[in-house]
């Protein structure tokens, strides 16, 4: 009985996403990546108990923060 309700909720969420009424207002990005890297990211995400999209976002945010830090640090 619970699985019926869970699948029903998932269908509703997917429907809202398809209708453009997703609760997550973040803009979406698409990218292409080699199969080997895709599998590596999927395994890494699984090990950390997060989605691949969440892992990629975290990696990008860390890289952006590092780049911003480098560009504000005086060279010398």
C-alpha positions in Angstrom: 0.0 0.0 0.0 2.8 2.4 0.8 4.6 1.8 -2.5 1.4 2.7 -4.3 1.2 6.1 -2.6 5.0 6.6 -3.0 4.7 5.9 -6.8 1.7 8.2 -7.0 3.6 11.0 -5.3 6.6 10.5 -7.6 4.2 10.7 -10.6 2.7 14.0 -9.3 6.2 15.5 -8.8 7.3 14.4 -12.3 4.1 15.9 -13.8 4.7 19.2 -12.1 8.3 19.2 -13.3 7.1 18.6 -16.8 4.6 21.4 -16.6 7.3 23.8 -15.6 6.1 24.2 -12.0 9.1 22.6 -10.3 9.7 23.7 -6.8 13.4 24.2 -7.5 13.9 27.6 -9.1 17.5 27.0 -10.1 18.3 27.3 -13.7 19.3 24.1 -15.5 22.4 23.4 -17.4 23.2 20.6 -19.8 26.7 19.2 -20.5 28.3 16.3 -22.3 30.8 14.1 -20.6 32.7 10.9 -21.5 31.2 7.6 -20.4 34.2 6.8 -18.1 33.8 10.2 -16.3 30.0 9.8 -16.0 30.4 6.3 -14.4 33.1 7.7 -12.1 30.8 10.5 -11.0 27.9 8.2 -10.5 30.0 5.9 -8.3 31.3 8.8 -6.3 27.8 10.2 -5.8 26.6 6.8 -4.6 29.4 6.5 -2.1 28.5 9.8 -0.6 24.7 9.1 -0.7 23.8 11.9 -3.0 22.6 12.3 -6.5 25.0 12.8 -9.3 23.5 16.2 -10.0 24.1 17.3 -6.4 27.7 16.0 -6.5 28.4 17.9 -9.8 26.9 21.1 -8.3 29.0 20.7 -5.2 32.2 20.2 -7.3 31.4 23.3 -9.4 30.6 25.4 -6.4 33.9 24.4 -4.8 35.8 25.2 -8.0 34.0 28.6 -8.3 34.8 29.5 -4.7 38.5 28.6 -5.2 38.7 30.6 -8.4 37.1 33.7 -6.8 39.5 33.3 -3.9 42.5 33.2 -6.3 41.3 36.3 -8.2 40.9 38.3 -5.0 44.2 37.2 -3.5 47.1 39.6 -4.4 49.8 38.0 -6.5 53.3 38.4 -5.4 
